[in-house]
Amino acid sequence: MEIFRDDKMDIFEVINKRKSVRNYLSDEVDEKDLDIIIDAGKKAPKAGSFQITVVTNKELLKKINEFTIDGMKNSGNDFLVERANTPGYNPLYNAPLLVFFSAPAENIFGGLTASTAAENVILAATGLGYGNCYLASPTFAFQTSGKDELIKELQLPAGFNPLVAVSIGKEGASESGVPQEEVDNVNYIE
Ligand SMILES: Cc1cc2nc3c(=O)[nH]c(=O)nc-3n(C[C@H](O)[C@H](O)[C@H](O)COP(=O)(O)O)c2cc1C
């Protein structure tokens, strides 16, 4: 599929505009926009097999949210445990749509491939005006006793594990807008 829209943003405008959105309206993502966003994920650099799974089922989103909190509470990581115990914490931020990127354990580049696809999805969603967030936390849902049940509900090919997720939806009331931190983490070897 060729991506074309009259109102599309310049790639650098998209990159500058992208930010993690953690507050969503319940409005659904338009079907045509979703096709473009997912197609962008498929066009990312890839190595080995991987799967993109789009979840809009409200019951399943609720279950993933709850299992994620359980998984984070039992992660043994102080930061994640504290986050999970924060009153009102919703790891999916009530987004109406979640995209999982999964790969089989034997794909040694599965995580890297999942990440390139996730970033393409993020940029496409941003370009079409949707809020989004790169999320590692939902993978903790698959470190609970509910793992098999969730994998079954996601209808993943046998042996595939979710490695990263992206939430997408219309942005809710704007957050205070913390400017992106400027980090000096580039060195040049001449
Ligand atoms: C590997 C990775 C995992 C992340 N996991 C989460 C997550 O689980 N939940 C979340 O709210 N943000 C998550 N983020 C988003 C970062 O918190 C965010 O990108 C960072 O704070 C910079 O903010 P910005 O995206 O608005 O520029 C993750 C980002 C990366 C790269």
The ligand as an SDF file (V2000), in Angstrom:
LIG
                    3D

 31 33  0  0  0  0  0  0  0  0999 V2000
   12.2650    0.6740   25.9720 C   0  0  0  0  0  0  0  0  0  0  0  0
   11.2020    1.6700   26.3500 C   0  0  0  0  0  0  0  0  0  0  0  0
   10.1850    1.2830   27.1950 C   0  0  0  0  0  0  0  0  0  0  0  0
    9.1800    2.1860   27.5460 C   0  0  0  0  0  0  0  0  0  0  0  0
    8.1460    1.7590   28.3240 N   0  0  0  0  0  0  0  0  0  0  0  0
    7.2120    2.6330   28.7240 C   0  0  0  0  0  0  0  0  0  0  0  0
    6.1270    2.1930   29.5190 C   0  0  0  0  0  0  0  0  0  0  0  0
    5.9860    1.0170   29.8350 O   0  0  0  0  0  0  0  0  0  0  0  0
    5.2270    3.1120   29.9070 N   0  0  0  0  0  0  0  0  0  0  0  0
    5.3240    4.4290   29.5530 C   0  0  0  0  0  0  0  0  0  0  0  0
    4.4670    5.2120   29.9500 O   0  0  0  0  0  0  0  0  0  0  0  0
    6.3300    4.8760   28.7630 N   0  0  0  0  0  0  0  0  0  0  0  0
    7.2620    4.0130   28.3380 C   0  0  0  0  0  0  0  0  0  0  0  0
    8.2690    4.4390   27.5060 N   0  0  0  0  0  0  0  0  0  0  0  0
    8.2840    5.8350   27.0250 C   0  0  0  0  0  0  0  0  0  0  0  0
    9.3620    6.6760   27.7200 C   0  0  0  0  0  0  0  0  0  0  0  0
    9.0100    6.8580   29.0800 O   0  0  0  0  0  0  0  0  0  0  0  0
    9.4590    8.0280   26.9780 C   0  0  0  0  0  0  0  0  0  0  0  0
    9.7550    7.8000   25.6380 O   0  0  0  0  0  0  0  0  0  0  0  0
   10.5460    8.9180   27.5790 C   0  0  0  0  0  0  0  0  0  0  0  0
   10.1690    9.2990   28.8910 O   0  0  0  0  0  0  0  0  0  0  0  0
   10.7670   10.2060   26.7440 C   0  0  0  0  0  0  0  0  0  0  0  0
    9.5520   10.9410   26.6490 O   0  0  0  0  0  0  0  0  0  0  0  0
    8.8960   11.2620   25.2290 P   0  0  0  0  0  0  0  0  0  0  0  0
    8.5660    9.9390   24.5680 O   0  0  0  0  0  0  0  0  0  0  0  0
    7.6580   12.0510   25.5270 O   0  0  0  0  0  0  0  0  0  0  0  0
    9.8970   12.0010   24.4270 O   0  0  0  0  0  0  0  0  0  0  0  0
    9.2500    3.5360   27.0960 C   0  0  0  0  0  0  0  0  0  0  0  0
   10.2800    3.9190   26.2430 C   0  0  0  0  0  0  0  0  0  0  0  0
   11.2350    2.9950   25.8520 C   0  0  0  0  0  0  0  0  0  0  0  0
   12.3020    3.4100   24.8760 C   0  0  0  0  0  0  0  0  0  0  0  0
  1  2  1  0
  2  3  1  0
  2 30  2  0
  3  4  2  0
  4  5  1  0
  4 28  1  0
  5  6  2  0
  6  7  1  0
  6 13  1  0
  7  8  2  0
  7  9  1  0
  9 10  1  0
 10 11  2  0
 10 12  1  0
 12 13  2  0
 13 14  1  0
 14 15  1  0
 14 28  1  0
 15 16  1  0
 16 17  1  0
 16 18  1  0
 18 19  1  0
 18 20  1  0
 20 21  1  0
 20 22  1  0
 22 23  1  0
 23 24  1  0
 24 25  2  0
 24 26  1  0
 24 27  1  0
 28 29  2  0
 29 30  1  0
 30 31  1  0
M  END
$$$$
